[in-house]
Amino acid sequence: MKKLTIAALCLALAGCVNVNKELVATGGSRADGTVDLSYEQASIENVKIDPVKGVATARERCQAWGYKDAAPFGGESRMCQVSTNYGCNQWLATIKYQCLGNVPASPAK
């Protein structure tokens, strides 16, 4: 009984690991006006991201492409990177952002 209690306590504590993660650019399309920002998450982590920093990172990429701003678009997708017999141990979470404002047209030659 004591071993079972200790095992349950370890599992409960393992699920409570709070981690701050930075969103990093992992893809996107200038033509479509989208930016993908991602972070990795271990199965024992409870990840906290700063949505304001995420928008700022996406905005910076969009502005480099000639757009004015960016906004989160479509929620979060997750893809398992490390799978075991017990489930997924490592995830890649991606948030898509939409660039806003028209890209200036190229001058005609």
QUIGISUL-V760846 format. One line per field, one symbol per residue. ss: DSSP state (~ for helix, > for strand, _ for the rest). phi: phi as a letter, one per 30 degrees, with the letter a starting at -180 (. if undefined). burial: b if it has 16 or more other C-alpha atoms within 10 Angstrom, else e. A space follows every 10 residues. Layout:
ss=???
phi=???
burial=???
//
This chain:
ss=_~~~~~~~~~ ~~~~__>>>> >__>>>>>>_ ___>>>>>>> >>__>>>>>_ ~~~~~~~~~~ ~~~~____>> >>>>>>>>>> >>>>__>>>> >>>>>>>>>> _________
phi=.ddddddddd dddddcddbd bcdbdblkbd ddibbccbbc bddcccdccc ddddddddee ddddcjdcab bebiiccbbd cbcbdckccb cccbccccdc jddeddddc
burial=eeeeeeeeee eeeeeeeeee ebbbbeebeb eebbbbbbbb bbbbbebeee eeebbebbbb bbbebbbebb bbeeeeeeee eeeeeeeebb bebbbbbbbb eebeeeeee
//
